[in-house]
Amino acid sequence: MIDLAKLENRRGPHARCPACAANGHDRWGTHLYVADDGKFGCAMHPGDADHRKEIFARVGVSDARPTRRVTPLPNAAPVAQAKREVLFPALRRPTCTELAQIQISRNFPFWSPLEYLVRAGMLFTATLRDGVEIVEVWILADSARRNAQARRLDGKPWVSIGAKAKTLPGSNASWPVGAAVLPRHERPVFLCEGGPDALAVEILAWLAGEKVQVVAMLGAGNRIHADALPLFRGRRIRIVEQNDAAALAAGNKWARQLHDAGARVDGWNPPPGVKDVADLLAGFAPQDDDPIADLERAAEGTELFKGLVP
């Protein structure tokens, strides 16, 4: 068990992770979670036994209480505690050609800003089977490895499921992809619904000259995972909504969660008649002799970044 008196920046069940702190990280005190029963873990290193051992070595205390021996019932089957792990294919760093394929399939004006997501450890490519076909895909994930979603590089729906997005087996759909990146910097956070919107916001931020961190909830029906909420504490969050009833309800739900977690939250909606920010970006059409400048003006004209203060 953990000696709570030794913890730094303790707020309720959360505190600064001693193992992360040894490397100068987690200065906000959001990584470590200590449950009421004494179980503990680091949100940035879920399932990492060595990291847990280092935490215990720094602030742990031995529980000397005698354990009671339990005699199993005759013929009782053992109870297995299944560990939830995402079943990842072999992930690759996307090539320029593959990023260009994403651009073409989404009708985006550029692919180069997507390199920011590659460097952040959020955008990957891989090879997967779709029915009898072998296909190339792009995958959105983060270093927590708790949730991931794949889309075909050619932009076609998955034949095997009849949908454009395929959540990888073992994923926890409530984990916001990109949350694991938040402790690295203090940029404003743009919480999007789905991978394409996250890519679109990254490109629009580049056009508008803004530095942001995108985070994606991969489904409007999901609440933000409790383990991720402390990572948003004290942050400036803008929820990038979509123009449908389910998305607006999701935005309100996430806003309440983030506000209760100590974040400063507001929202942005695409203009009437536009489904989402990905479609908005895809509809940009440069009109003059300087298409880059025209796209920059269009990005600023969305007001997606208006009034944004870190």
C-alpha positions in Angstrom: 0.0 0.0 0.0 0.9 3.7 -0.4 2.0 6.0 2.4 -0.3 8.9 1.5 1.7 11.3 3.7 4.7 11.0 1.3 2.7 12.1 -1.8 3.1 15.5 -3.4 0.2 17.6 -4.9 -2.4 15.3 -3.5 -6.0 16.1 -4.5 -8.5 13.5 -3.5 -7.5 10.1 -5.0 -5.0 11.8 -7.3 -1.4 12.9 -6.6 2.0 13.4 -8.3 3.4 10.1 -9.4 6.7 9.6 -7.5 8.2 7.6 -10.4 7.3 10.3 -12.9 8.4 13.0 -10.5 11.9 11.4 -10.3 12.3 12.4 -14.0 10.8 15.9 -13.6 7.4 15.0 -14.9 3.8 15.2 -13.5 4.2 18.6 -12.0 0.4 19.1 -12.1 0.0 16.0 -9.9 -2.5 14.1 -12.1 -0.8 10.8 -13.0 -1.1 8.8 -9.7 -4.4 7.3 -8.7 -4.9 5.7 -5.3 -8.2 3.8 -4.8 -10.1 3.5 -1.5 -8.9 -0.1 -1.2 -5.2 1.0 -1.5 -4.7 -0.1 -5.1 -2.7 2.4 -7.1 -1.5 3.0 -10.6 -0.1 5.7 -13.0 -2.4 7.0 -15.7 0.6 7.5 -18.0 1.9 3.9 -17.5 -1.1 1.7 -17.2 -0.2 -2.0 -16.8 3.5 -1.2 -16.4 4.7 -3.4 -13.5 8.2 -1.9 -13.3 6.7 1.6 -13.0 4.4 0.4 -10.2 7.4 -1.2 -8.4 9.3 2.1 -8.6 6.3 3.9 -7.1 6.1 1.4 -4.3 9.9 1.6 -3.7 9.6 5.4 -3.2 6.4 5.7 -1.2 5.2 2.2 -0.4 4.7 0.6 3.0 4.4 -3.1 3.7 1.1 -4.3 4.9 2.0 -6.6 7.8 -1.5 -7.8 8.5 -1.8 -11.6 8.4 -3.7 -12.9 5.4 -6.5 -15.4 5.9 -6.2 -18.6 3.9 -9.3 -19.3 1.8 -10.1 -22.9 1.0 -11.6 -23.2 -2.4 -14.9 -25.0 -2.9 -14.6 -28.5 -4.3 -14.6 -28.5 -8.1 -14.7 -24.7 -8.2 -13.3 -23.2 -11.4 -10.6 -20.7 -10.9 -11.6 -17.0 -11.3 -9.4 -15.3 -13.8 -8.9 -11.5 -13.8 -8.8 -10.7 -17.4 -6.5 -7.8 -18.3 -7.9 -5.6 -21.0 -5.3 -4.9 -23.7 -5.7 -3.4 -27.2 -4.8 -5.9 -29.9 -2.5 -3.8 -32.1 -1.2 -4.8 -35.5 2.4 -4.0 -36.3 2.3 -0.1 -36.2 4.4 1.9 -38.7 5.4 5.5 -38.9 3.4 6.9 -41.8 5.3 7.8 -45.0 4.7 11.0 -46.9 2.8 8.9 -49.5 0.5 7.5 -46.8 -0.2 10.9 -45.3 -1.0 12.1 -48.8 -3.5 9.2 -49.2 -5.3 10.4 -46.0 -5.4 13.9 -47.4 -6.8 12.7 -50.7 -9.4 10.4 -49.1 -10.7 13.3 -46.9 -10.3 16.0 -49.5 -8.1 18.1 -47.2 -5.9 20.8 -48.7 -2.6 19.6 -47.1 -1.1 16.6 -45.5 2.2 18.0 -44.0 0.6 19.3 -40.7 -0.4 15.7 -39.9 3.3 15.1 -39.2 2.7 16.9 -35.9 0.4 14.0 -34.8 3.0 11.5 -36.1 5.6 13.1 -33.9 3.2 13.2 -30.9 2.8 9.4 -31.2 -0.8 9.6 -32.2 -1.0 8.8 -35.9 0.2 5.4 -37.3 -0.3 3.2 -40.3 -0.6 -0.6 -40.4 -1.8 -3.5 -42.5 -5.0 -5.3 -41.5 -7.4 -7.9 -43.0 -10.8 -6.7 -44.1 -12.7 -9.9 -44.8 -10.8 -11.6 -47.6 -8.9 -8.4 -48.5 -5.6 -7.1 -47.1 -5.8 -3.4 -46.6 -3.6 -0.5 -45.5 -5.1 1.6 -42.7 -4.3 4.7 -40.5 -4.7 4.3 -36.8 -5.3 7.0 -34.1 -3.9 6.0 -30.7 -1.7 7.4 -28.0 1.0 6.2 -25.6 -1.5 5.0 -23.0 -2.5 2.2 -25.6 -6.0 2.0 -24.1 -8.0 2.9 -27.2 -7.4 2.9 -30.9 -9.4 3.2 -34.1 -8.5 2.2 -37.7 -9.7 3.6 -41.0 -8.8 2.5 -44.5 -6.3 4.6 -46.3 -8.4 4.5 -49.4 -11.3 6.1 -47.5 -13.6 3.1 -48.2 -15.8 1.6 -45.5 -14.7 -1.7 -43.9 -16.3 -4.5 -45.9 -16.4 -6.7 -42.8 -18.4 -4.3 -40.6 -20.0 -1.9 -43.0 -18.6 1.2 -41.3 -15.7 3.6 -42.0 -14.1 3.3 -38.5 -13.1 0.1 -36.8 -12.3 0.2 -33.1 -9.5 -2.3 -32.4 -10.3 -5.3 -30.2 -9.6 -4.7 -26.5 -10.1 -0.9 -26.7 -11.7 1.1 -23.9 -13.9 3.4 -26.0 -14.1 6.0 -23.2 -10.4 6.7 -23.2 -9.8 10.0 -25.0 -7.0 9.5 -27.5 -4.4 12.1 -27.1 -4.9 12.6 -23.3 -1.6 10.8 -22.6 0.2 13.6 -24.5 -1.2 16.4 -22.4 1.5 16.4 -19.6 4.2 17.3 -22.2 3.0 20.9 -22.7 0.4 23.5 -21.8 -1.2 24.1 -25.2 -4.9 24.7 -25.4 -6.8 21.4 -25.9 -9.3 20.8 -28.7 -11.5 17.9 -27.9 -13.0 16.4 -31.1 -15.4 13.6 -31.9 -13.6 11.1 -34.1 -10.3 10.8 -35.9 -11.1 12.9 -39.0 -12.1 15.9 -37.0 -8.9 15.6 -35.0 -6.9 15.6 -38.2 -8.9 18.6 -39.6 -8.3 20.7 -36.4 -4.5 20.0 -36.7 -4.5 21.3 -40.3 -6.6 24.3 -39.5 -4.4 25.2 -36.5 -1.3 25.1 -38.8 -3.1 27.3 -41.3 -4.1 29.8 -38.6 -0.6 29.8 -37.0 -1.9 28.2 -33.7 -0.2 25.6 -31.6 -2.8 23.3 -30.0 -3.2 19.7 -28.8 -6.0 17.7 -30.3 -7.7 14.9 -28.3 -10.3 12.6 -29.8 -13.3 10.9 -28.2 -14.0 7.9 -30.6 -17.8 7.9 -30.2 -20.4 10.3 -29.1 -22.0 7.8 -26.7 -18.9 7.5 -24.5 -18.2 9.4 -21.3 -14.6 10.5 -20.7 -12.8 7.9 -18.7 -12.3 8.7 -15.0 -8.5 7.9 -15.3 -8.2 10.6 -18.0 -10.1 13.4 -16.3 -7.2 14.5 -14.0 -5.0 15.1 -17.1 -7.4 17.9 -18.1 -7.3 19.7 -14.7 -6.4 23.4 -15.1 -6.3 23.1 -18.9 -8.0 25.3 -21.4 -10.4 23.1 -23.4 -12.5 23.8 -26.5 -15.0 21.1 -27.5 -15.3 20.9 -31.3 -18.9 19.8 -31.8 -20.8 18.4 -34.7 -24.1 19.4 -36.1 -26.4 16.6 -34.9 -28.4 15.9 -31.8 -26.2 13.0 -30.5 -23.0 15.1 -31.0 -24.5 18.1 -29.2 -25.6 16.0 -26.3 -22.1 14.4 -26.1 -20.5 17.9 -26.1 -22.7 18.9 -23.2 -21.9 15.7 -21.3 -18.1 16.1 -21.8 -18.2 19.8 -20.9 -19.8 18.9 -17.5 -17.2 16.2 -16.8 -14.3 18.5 -17.7 -15.7 21.5 -15.7 -16.1 19.2 -12.7 -12.5 18.0 -13.2 -11.2 21.6 -13.0 -10.9 22.5 -16.6 -11.9 25.8 -18.4 -14.3 24.7 -21.1 -16.2 26.2 -24.0 -17.4 24.9 -27.4 -17.4 25.6 -31.1 -20.0 24.6 -33.7 -19.6 24.4 -37.5 -21.7 26.7 -39.6 -25.3 25.6 -40.4 -25.5 23.0 -43.1 -22.0 21.7 -42.4 -21.8 18.4 -40.5 -18.4 18.7 -38.8 -15.0 20.5 -38.9 -13.6 17.8 -41.3 -16.3 18.6 -43.9 -15.7 22.3 -43.3 -12.0 21.9 -44.1 -12.8 19.7 -47.1 -15.0 22.4 -48.5 -12.3 25.1 -48.6 -11.8 26.3 -52.1 -9.0 28.9 -52.7 -10.3 31.7 -54.9 -7.3 34.0 -55.7 -3.8 34.0 -57.0 -2.4 33.1 -53.6 -4.1 29.9 -52.5 -2.1 29.5 -49.3 -3.1 33.0 -48.1 -6.7 32.3 -49.0 -6.7 29.1 -47.0 -5.1 30.9 -44.0 -7.9 33.5 -44.2 -10.5 30.8 -44.4 -9.0 29.0 -41.3 -9.1 32.2 -39.3 -12.6 32.9 -40.6 -13.9 29.7 -39.0 -13.4 31.4 -35.6 -12.3 28.0 -34.3 -9.4 29.6 -32.5 -11.1 32.9 -31.6 -10.7 34.1 -28.0 -8.4 31.2 -27.1 -6.2 32.0 -24.1 -3.9 29.3 -22.7 
